[in-house]
Amino acid sequence: MVRAAVCSRGGLKSMPLIIFKRLKPFLKKRNFNADEKFVFHQDSAPAHTAQKTLQFSNGRKVTYIKPSQWMPFSPDAAMCDFWL
């Protein structure tokens, strides 16, 4: 299991910047490719359901849990992205 997060300290405010500055280098550094079996799991945050995010995942044949299958904002289904 790999966990990745983008926090406000990074200064990124738009999804295209997050994709190009964080997600692409993250995947490249770990040598993920279409032959590997992994599932990209997100929560229902607006940035995760953005069309650009979903297009990025679809364009790279990344297996991910689709928004219609997510349990919305459920701490049981996704790791918390805030301090408890």
N, C-alpha and C positions, 0 to 999 in steps of 0.2 A: 504494500500500500504506500502510495506517495501522497503527501498532503502539500498543497501549495496555497498561498494566500496573498492577496494584494491589500496592503494597508494604506491608510491615509497619509502616512509619513512619506510615501513614495512620490507624492505630488501629482499623481496621475488622476485625471478627472474625466476622461472620456474612454469609452470602450476600445476604439481603434488604437489608442496609445497603450492600453493595457495589453491588447493582443500582440502588438508589435514589439513592445519594450519588455514584456514580462513572459507571456505565454510561449511565444515562438522560441526565445532563447532557452526557456525552461525545458521544452520538449527536445530541442536540438542537443542541449548539454547532456541529457539523459539518453540520447540515441533512440528515442521512441520512433517506431515506424509502423506501417500498416500491418506488418506481419506479427507484431507483438500483441498479446491479448491483455488489454487493460480497459477499464471503464472509467470515463471521466464523469465524476459525480459533482453536481453543483446543488445549491439550494435555490430557492425561488426569488432571489434578489433581482431587482430590475436589470442590473448589468449582466446577469447570467442568462436572462431570457431575451436579451436584445437580439435583433435580427443579425447584426454583425457577428456576434458571438456564435450563434447557431450556424451561420453561413461558414464561418471559419472552421467549425467542427465538421460540418458536412463536407466541405471542400477537401479536407485532409483525411477523410474516411475514419474519423475518430469515433469510436463507440462511446456513446454517452446516454445517460438516462434522460429521456425527453421530458420537457416541462409538463406535459399531460400525465406523466407517470410519477412525478414528484409528489411527496406529501408536503404541502405548502408550509414553509417555515417550521418544519418539525425538527426539534433537537434529537429525536430518535433516529432520523434518517440522514442527517448531515451534521458534521462537526460544528460546534458553535464558533462563530467568528467575532465573539465579544467576550469580555471578562464576566465571569459568573460571580 
